[in-house]
Amino acid sequence: MTAPEAQWTRAESGIEVRTVAEQAGFPVTETLTVATHREPNGLTTVRVDGAVDMLTAPTLLSVVDDELDRGCQRLLVDLRPVTFLGSSGLTALIAMAHRCAADQVQLRVVADGPSVIRPLEITGLAAVLQTVSDPLEAW
């Protein structure tokens, strides 16, 4: 089983949005939306909304890889709207951290709800990733 294709849209504000939604005959009942915003100071924000699981995590990782390929100095991944963070989502976060370290990009993860905080704490990733509850506290 392969993940459904993500659809890109570009808002006039410069924010790019990639969405994975339910498709006929495919067992996706949640929608994942990943929005990106690049600032002139080298900060890229990736806002994730929905469930990050085995079907949607590849889209998140693809978006982050695209942003890192474009070049940024700091990456802020905002997971506050995430409703579910499964093992594939945790694996995607580890891959992001490794890629950022290799590219010498500062990574911060914004998380404040139990659907994200609990898996990060249980797995020990909360101690490994630089996590904040408010994006204004990231740097």
N, C-alpha and C positions, 0 to 999 in steps of 0.2 A: 504494500500500500504506500503510495507516495502522497506527499502533502499537496493540498490544493494550491493552485497558482495564486500569487498575490497580485493585486491590482494597484498601480501607482496613480496618484493624483497630485497635482501641484496647486497649492492655494496661492492666491495673489500675494499673501504676506511673505512668501518665500519658504514657507514650511512645506516639506514634502511628506506625503502620507502614503503608507503601503498597508493594505488591508487584506486579511485572509478571512473570508466569510463562508458560511455554509453553502455547499453546492449540491445540486440534485444528486441523490444517491450516495453522497459522501458523508460519513458520520461526524461532521464537524457541527457542533451545536452552539459553539461560542464564536465570537468574532475577535480577532486580534487586530489592533490598529497600532502601527508604529509610525510616529511622526518625528521628523528630524528638522532641526533648525541650526544653521551655521551662523556664527557671529564673526565679525571682522577680527576680533581679538584672538582667534584660534580656538574658541570654545564651540563644541558641537553638542547639542542636547538631543538625546533620543528619548522620546516619551512613549512608553509602552502601555497599552490599555487592553485588558481582556485576559484570557487564559494563555499561559505560556506552557505548552505541553509538547508531546512528540510530534504533533502535526503542525504546530505554529512556531516552535523554537527555530527551525531552519530559516524562516522568514526574518526573525529578529536578528539572527546571526548574519544573514545576508546583508541586511540594512547596515549593521555595524561595520562589517567588512567593507562595504561600499564607502561609508563615511571615512574610515581609516585610509582607504585607497586614495580618497580625494585629498587627504592631508588635514590633520588637525593636531593641535598641541594638547588639548584637554577634551575629554569625553565624559559627559554627564548622562548617565542612564537613569531615567526617572521611572521607577517601577511602582509609584504610589497607586495608580489606577489598576494594577494587576489584581485579578480576582483569583487566580490559581497559578502557582509556580511548581511545576512538576520536576521530575529528575532530569528531563531533557532541557528544561529551562535552566536548571542549576548547571548542567553541563555546558550550556551556551554561555553562561556567565563566566565559567572557568576558561573557556576558549577565548572570550573577550579579554579577560585579564592577561592571558598569555600573549595574545596578539598586541595588546597595548604595551606590555612590558617590552616585547621585541621591537616595537616601533617607537619606544620612548615617549609614549603618550600617557598623560596622567588620567587615571580612571577613577570616577566616583560613582557610587550607586546610591540613589535616593529611594528609601523604603521606609514606610511608616505603619503599615497594616500587618495584621497577623498572617495573612495569606502569603506574604513575602518574608517577613521577619522570622516566622517560625521555621520554615525550611532552611533559611540561611543559618539560624542558630543551631538547629539539630545537626546539620552537616558540618558545622565549623566554618562555613564560608564567611559568616559575619566577622570572624576574627581575621580572615585573610583579605577580604575585599574592604576597601575604604568606603564605609556605608554611613550615610547621614540621613536624618529625617526631614531636613529642609534643604532645598537646593541652594539657598543663600548661605548655608553653612559649609558648602562643598570646598571653598578655597578661602 
